[in-house]
């Protein structure tokens, strides 16, 4: 069997290189550039006819990242690749997964349609903001979790008297899975706003007094929820506070908020590219996990043992 062919867009080139090192295959030669007016230009510089092609590209903002993926998918399909898989370490627009107000779009569904129409035969991503987004795709879809990488890291730290804390209601299911694997207790930060103009009230469900806590979430974007949760459990007597997340989106101001928070250590993965991590930040690689998934897809083997 021919080896799988891995190509990268500009948003995920470093991660794709690490994946190729794990797979012991060279990173494919593709030019992803811009015309003078800013349009995306893609050219595969090697023959991919009949090949099993994997295109690694996170689709976070700006929208050029998504556009790069779409043009690469179209180019690969027109170059007669046997199968084209869109590998999205981070699936952008995932938070727009429902109509939460009148006249609002469901952009996650739109993006799923665009990826399918562009030529993807299969899609793979990691830690979707909402698991039901898998149903937006009409092609085979693999949903991986960064949990094995994060759990291994915190398990090795041997933190005594550990409590896993969900920073909001939406992350309870994830936190429960982490608590089970780490053999820790579970707590929840319940945010409530009694009136639209009132300050949020934090209720802590579970015992954190005198305990060491790890806050887990799928992503850190503005870091407001995480920092508020950390302050709330610290006020309730938590000793040390750590945080872990699959995706370090880290918008403007996030680093400063986290630096001023009681969180001792913030652990994220390399699903998104970070130029340099400041003190207190740890970046773990999910290249081995994705590489194993690509190898199994290429060899038509099951991925179920990779799921948590």
C-alpha positions in Angstrom: 0.0 0.0 0.0 1.3 3.5 -0.9 1.9 5.7 2.1 -0.6 8.4 2.9 0.1 11.9 1.5 -0.1 14.7 4.0 -0.3 18.4 2.9 -0.7 21.5 5.0 -2.2 25.0 4.8 -0.4 27.9 6.3 -2.4 27.8 9.6 -1.2 24.3 10.5 2.1 23.8 8.8 4.1 23.2 12.0 1.6 20.7 13.3 1.5 18.9 9.9 5.3 18.6 10.0 5.1 17.0 13.4 2.4 14.6 12.2 4.6 13.6 9.2 7.6 13.0 11.5 5.4 10.6 13.6 4.2 8.9 10.4 7.7 8.8 8.9 6.5 10.3 5.7 7.6 13.6 4.0 5.3 16.6 4.2 3.7 17.1 0.8 4.9 19.9 -1.5 2.1 22.4 -2.1 2.2 26.1 -2.6 -0.4 28.1 -0.7 0.1 31.7 -1.6 -1.8 34.9 -2.4 -2.3 36.8 -5.6 -1.6 40.5 -5.4 -5.2 41.3 -4.7 -5.3 38.9 -1.8 -7.0 35.9 -3.4 -5.8 32.4 -2.3 -3.6 30.6 -4.8 -2.9 26.8 -4.4 -0.7 24.5 -6.5 0.3 20.9 -5.8 3.9 20.5 -6.9 3.7 16.7 -7.0 1.5 14.1 -8.6 -1.3 13.0 -6.3 -3.4 11.1 -8.9 -4.9 8.0 -7.1 -3.5 9.0 -3.7 -5.0 9.0 -0.3 -4.6 12.8 0.5 -4.9 14.4 3.9 -5.0 18.2 4.1 -4.2 19.6 7.6 -5.6 23.1 8.2 -7.3 24.7 11.2 -10.2 26.9 10.2 -10.0 29.6 12.9 -10.3 33.3 12.1 -9.4 35.0 9.9 -11.6 33.5 7.2 -8.5 33.1 4.9 -7.7 29.9 6.8 -11.1 28.4 5.9 -10.7 29.6 2.3 -7.2 28.0 2.1 -8.7 24.7 3.1 -11.6 24.9 0.6 -9.3 25.8 -2.3 -6.8 23.0 -1.4 -9.7 20.5 -1.3 -10.9 21.6 -4.7 -7.3 21.5 -6.1 -6.7 18.0 -4.8 -10.0 16.7 -6.1 -9.3 18.2 -9.6 -5.8 16.6 -9.5 -7.6 13.2 -9.3 -6.7 12.2 -5.7 -8.4 8.9 -4.8 -9.7 10.2 -1.5 -9.4 13.7 0.1 -9.7 14.1 3.9 -10.0 17.5 5.5 -8.1 17.3 8.8 -9.2 20.3 10.9 -7.3 20.3 14.3 -9.7 23.1 15.2 -13.1 23.5 13.6 -13.8 27.2 13.3 -17.4 28.7 13.6 -18.4 25.8 15.8 -20.0 28.1 18.4 -22.6 29.2 15.8 -24.3 25.8 15.8 -27.9 26.8 16.4 -30.4 29.7 16.1 -30.1 31.2 19.5 -31.9 34.4 18.5 -34.2 35.4 15.6 -32.7 35.9 12.1 -29.3 34.3 13.1 -27.4 31.9 10.9 -26.2 28.4 11.7 -22.7 29.0 10.4 -21.3 25.7 11.5 -23.7 24.0 9.1 -22.7 26.4 6.3 -19.0 25.6 6.9 -19.8 21.8 6.8 -21.6 22.3 3.5 -18.7 24.3 2.0 -16.1 21.6 3.0 -18.2 18.9 1.5 -18.9 20.8 -1.8 -15.3 21.8 -2.1 -14.4 18.1 -2.5 -13.7 16.5 0.9 -14.6 12.8 1.0 -14.0 12.6 4.7 -13.5 15.0 7.6 -11.6 14.8 10.9 -11.4 17.2 13.7 -10.7 17.4 17.4 -12.9 18.4 20.4 -15.8 20.1 18.7 -17.5 22.8 20.8 -20.8 20.9 20.2 -20.6 17.2 19.4 -23.9 17.4 17.3 -21.9 19.3 14.6 -20.9 15.8 13.4 -24.4 15.5 12.1 -24.0 18.6 9.9 -21.7 16.6 7.6 -23.0 14.3 4.9 -19.6 12.6 4.6 -17.8 10.2 7.1 -16.7 12.3 10.0 -14.1 11.4 12.8 -14.2 13.3 16.0 -11.0 12.9 18.1 -10.4 14.1 21.7 -7.3 15.7 23.2 -8.2 14.1 26.5 -5.5 11.3 26.4 -2.7 13.9 26.0 -4.1 16.2 28.7 -4.9 13.4 31.1 -1.4 11.9 30.7 0.2 15.3 31.6 -1.9 15.9 34.7 -1.6 12.2 35.8 2.2 12.5 35.7 2.1 15.6 38.0 0.6 13.4 40.8 -1.4 16.4 42.2 -2.7 15.3 45.6 -6.3 15.7 46.7 -7.4 16.6 43.2 -10.8 18.0 42.1 -11.7 18.4 38.5 -13.8 21.5 38.0 -16.2 22.4 35.2 -16.0 26.2 34.6 -19.6 26.3 33.3 -22.6 24.0 32.7 -21.6 23.3 29.1 -18.3 21.6 30.1 -19.8 19.3 32.7 -19.7 16.2 30.5 -16.1 16.7 29.6 -15.1 17.4 33.2 -16.8 14.2 34.3 -14.8 12.2 31.8 -11.5 13.8 33.0 -12.4 13.3 36.7 -13.1 9.6 36.0 -9.8 9.0 34.2 -7.8 10.9 36.8 -9.6 9.3 39.8 -10.6 12.7 41.1 -13.7 14.3 42.5 -15.9 16.6 40.4 -17.1 20.1 41.0 -19.1 22.7 39.0 -19.1 26.4 38.8 -22.7 27.5 38.2 -22.9 31.1 36.8 -26.2 32.9 37.2 -27.3 36.4 36.2 -30.4 37.3 38.2 -31.0 40.4 36.0 -29.6 41.5 32.7 -27.8 44.4 34.3 -26.7 42.5 37.4 -23.3 41.0 38.2 -23.1 37.3 37.8 -23.4 35.1 40.9 -21.1 32.2 41.2 -22.4 29.1 42.9 -19.9 26.2 43.5 -21.5 22.7 43.4 -19.0 20.4 45.1 -16.3 20.7 47.7 -13.2 22.5 46.7 -12.1 23.8 50.2 -8.5 22.8 51.0 -8.3 20.9 47.6 -6.2 21.2 44.5 -8.3 22.0 41.4 -7.9 21.6 37.6 -10.4 23.5 35.4 -11.0 21.7 32.1 -12.7 23.2 29.0 -12.7 22.6 25.3 -11.2 26.0 24.4 -9.8 29.1 26.0 -10.9 32.1 23.9 -11.2 35.4 25.9 -10.4 33.4 29.2 -13.1 35.4 31.1 -15.1 32.3 32.1 -12.0 30.4 33.1 -10.6 33.3 35.2 -14.0 34.0 36.9 -14.3 30.3 37.7 -10.7 30.3 39.1 -11.4 33.3 41.3 -14.7 31.8 42.5 -13.1 28.4 43.6 -10.2 30.2 45.1 -12.6 32.3 47.3 -14.2 29.0 48.4 -10.8 27.8 49.7 -9.2 26.0 46.8 -5.4 25.6 47.4 -3.8 25.4 43.9 -5.6 26.0 40.6 -4.6 24.6 37.2 -6.3 24.8 33.8 -6.4 22.6 30.8 -8.0 23.1 27.4 -7.8 21.4 24.0 -7.8 24.6 21.9 -5.8 27.7 22.9 -7.6 30.3 20.8 -6.4 33.0 23.2 -7.9 36.2 21.8 -6.5 39.7 22.6 -6.4 40.2 26.4 -6.6 36.5 27.2 -2.9 36.2 28.2 -3.2 39.2 30.5 -6.4 37.9 32.2 -4.8 34.5 32.8 -1.6 36.1 34.1 -3.6 38.1 36.6 -5.7 35.1 37.7 -5.1 32.6 40.5 -4.3 29.9 37.8 -0.8 28.6 38.3 -0.5 26.7 35.0 -2.4 26.8 31.8 -2.1 23.7 29.6 -3.2 23.8 25.9 -2.5 21.7 22.9 -1.0 22.6 19.5 -4.3 22.4 17.5 -3.7 26.1 16.9 -0.3 27.6 16.2 1.2 29.7 19.0 4.4 31.6 18.2 5.7 31.6 21.8 4.0 30.5 25.0 4.5 33.0 27.9 5.4 31.8 31.4 2.8 29.6 33.1 1.7 28.3 29.7 2.4 24.7 28.6 1.8 23.5 25.1 1.3 19.7 24.5 1.4 18.1 21.0 -1.5 16.1 19.6 0.6 15.2 16.5 1.0 11.6 17.6 -2.8 11.2 18.2 -3.7 12.7 14.8 -0.9 10.8 13.1 -2.2 7.5 14.5 -5.8 8.4 13.3 -4.5 9.3 9.8 -2.6 6.0 9.6 -5.7 4.0 10.6 -7.9 5.8 8.2 -5.4 5.2 5.4 -5.2 1.5 6.3 -9.0 1.2 6.7 -8.7 0.3 10.4 -11.0 1.3 13.3 -10.4 4.5 15.2 -12.6 3.6 18.2 -9.7 2.8 20.6 -8.5 6.5 20.2 -11.8 7.9 21.6 -12.2 8.7 25.3 
